[in-house]
Amino acid sequence: MDNDLIYEMFESLGDVTIKRMFGGKGIYHKGVILALEVNGEILLKADAESAPVFEDAGSAQWTYEGKRKPVAMPYWSIPDAAIDDPEEMAKWVRLAWEAALRTSK
């Protein structure tokens, strides 16, 4: 995914930094990772408090095949309603930022 599009998606939060990692990208705000870009898809950080909100919105949790079984990661797809709605996107970006702050402590 083009970095300019990523910056646009996160503009409600302010400045973000994008760093290459594991064939994808990490998206950071104030030095804290809050999202990933994997295979062209943005995945937002969630935690025990916010994951049910993502799930209720129809988001999918990112998993990958581990050596013995699938491994669930604390990142979720963006709800469909937010894709073309900047105000809705801002809500989900803020939720990811709050989860990132809670889990970085």
BELNOR-V358682 format. One record per residue. N is the residue number from 1. RES is the residue in one letter. PHI is phi in whole degrees, 0 to 359 (* if undefined). PSI is psi in degrees with one decimal (999 if undefined). BURIAL is + if it has 9 or more other C-alpha atoms within 8 Angstrom, else -. Layout:
# BELNOR-V358682
n=N res=RES phi=PHI psi=PSI burial=BURIAL
n=N res=RES phi=PHI psi=PSI burial=BURIAL
This chain:
# BELNOR-V358682
n=1 res=M phi=* psi=141.5 burial=-
n=2 res=D phi=293 psi=134.4 burial=-
n=3 res=N phi=301 psi=-36.2 burial=-
n=4 res=D phi=299 psi=-37.7 burial=-
n=5 res=L phi=293 psi=-38.8 burial=-
n=6 res=I phi=296 psi=-46.3 burial=+
n=7 res=Y phi=302 psi=-41.1 burial=+
n=8 res=E phi=297 psi=-42.0 burial=-
n=9 res=M phi=297 psi=-31.1 burial=+
n=10 res=F phi=255 psi=10.0 burial=+
n=11 res=E phi=299 psi=-27.2 burial=-
n=12 res=S phi=295 psi=-22.5 burial=-
n=13 res=L phi=274 psi=-24.9 burial=+
n=14 res=G phi=111 psi=-154.9 burial=-
n=15 res=D phi=294 psi=132.8 burial=+
n=16 res=V phi=236 psi=156.5 burial=+
n=17 res=T phi=244 psi=138.7 burial=-
n=18 res=I phi=244 psi=126.1 burial=+
n=19 res=K phi=234 psi=138.5 burial=-
n=20 res=R phi=291 psi=139.2 burial=-
n=21 res=M phi=200 psi=133.3 burial=-
n=22 res=F phi=48 psi=41.6 burial=-
n=23 res=G phi=78 psi=1.1 burial=-
n=24 res=G phi=230 psi=-148.8 burial=+
n=25 res=K phi=220 psi=144.5 burial=+
n=26 res=G phi=258 psi=139.4 burial=+
n=27 res=I phi=245 psi=122.1 burial=+
n=28 res=Y phi=239 psi=148.7 burial=+
n=29 res=H phi=227 psi=124.7 burial=+
n=30 res=K phi=54 psi=37.1 burial=-
n=31 res=G phi=81 psi=2.3 burial=-
n=32 res=V phi=248 psi=129.4 burial=+
n=33 res=I phi=286 psi=131.7 burial=+
n=34 res=L phi=232 psi=-6.6 burial=+
n=35 res=A phi=198 psi=161.8 burial=+
n=36 res=L phi=232 psi=153.4 burial=+
n=37 res=E phi=246 psi=117.9 burial=+
n=38 res=V phi=229 psi=121.8 burial=+
n=39 res=N phi=52 psi=39.2 burial=-
n=40 res=G phi=82 psi=3.5 burial=-
n=41 res=E phi=247 psi=138.5 burial=-
n=42 res=I phi=271 psi=131.8 burial=+
n=43 res=L phi=238 psi=128.0 burial=+
n=44 res=L phi=261 psi=142.0 burial=+
n=45 res=K phi=294 psi=138.5 burial=+
n=46 res=A phi=221 psi=164.5 burial=+
n=47 res=D phi=222 psi=-171.2 burial=+
n=48 res=A phi=301 psi=-31.3 burial=-
n=49 res=E phi=284 psi=-41.4 burial=-
n=50 res=S phi=262 psi=-18.7 burial=+
n=51 res=A phi=304 psi=-41.5 burial=+
n=52 res=P phi=298 psi=-30.4 burial=-
n=53 res=V phi=292 psi=-43.4 burial=-
n=54 res=F phi=298 psi=-45.6 burial=+
n=55 res=E phi=299 psi=-44.0 burial=+
n=56 res=D phi=297 psi=-27.2 burial=-
n=57 res=A phi=275 psi=-0.1 burial=-
n=58 res=G phi=90 psi=10.7 burial=-
n=59 res=S phi=287 psi=156.9 burial=+
n=60 res=A phi=248 psi=137.3 burial=-
n=61 res=Q phi=282 psi=139.4 burial=+
n=62 res=W phi=284 psi=128.4 burial=+
n=63 res=T phi=229 psi=156.0 burial=-
n=64 res=Y phi=223 psi=160.1 burial=-
n=65 res=E phi=282 psi=114.3 burial=-
n=66 res=G phi=277 psi=-175.0 burial=-
n=67 res=K phi=295 psi=-35.7 burial=-
n=68 res=R phi=243 psi=-23.8 burial=-
n=69 res=K phi=198 psi=166.0 burial=-
n=70 res=P phi=297 psi=144.8 burial=-
n=71 res=V phi=245 psi=121.4 burial=-
n=72 res=A phi=273 psi=132.2 burial=-
n=73 res=M phi=252 psi=159.1 burial=-
n=74 res=P phi=277 psi=41.6 burial=+
n=75 res=Y phi=231 psi=139.4 burial=+
n=76 res=W phi=232 psi=150.7 burial=+
n=77 res=S phi=293 psi=158.1 burial=+
n=78 res=I phi=284 psi=132.5 burial=+
n=79 res=P phi=301 psi=142.8 burial=+
n=80 res=D phi=307 psi=-38.5 burial=-
n=81 res=A phi=298 psi=-21.0 burial=-
n=82 res=A phi=268 psi=-14.8 burial=+
n=83 res=I phi=303 psi=-45.6 burial=+
n=84 res=D phi=247 psi=19.4 burial=-
n=85 res=D phi=231 psi=101.6 burial=-
n=86 res=P phi=303 psi=-36.9 burial=+
n=87 res=E phi=292 psi=-40.8 burial=-
n=88 res=E phi=292 psi=-39.9 burial=+
n=89 res=M phi=299 psi=-41.6 burial=+
n=90 res=A phi=301 psi=-38.6 burial=+
n=91 res=K phi=299 psi=-44.9 burial=-
n=92 res=W phi=286 psi=-36.0 burial=+
n=93 res=V phi=297 psi=-42.3 burial=+
n=94 res=R phi=296 psi=-41.3 burial=+
n=95 res=L phi=298 psi=-41.5 burial=+
n=96 res=A phi=295 psi=-41.7 burial=+
n=97 res=W phi=298 psi=-44.4 burial=+
n=98 res=E phi=298 psi=-41.4 burial=-
n=99 res=A phi=295 psi=-40.8 burial=+
n=100 res=A phi=298 psi=-40.8 burial=+
n=101 res=L phi=294 psi=-42.0 burial=+
n=102 res=R phi=296 psi=-39.3 burial=-
n=103 res=T phi=275 psi=-12.0 burial=-
n=104 res=S phi=273 psi=-5.3 burial=-
n=105 res=K phi=279 psi=999 burial=-
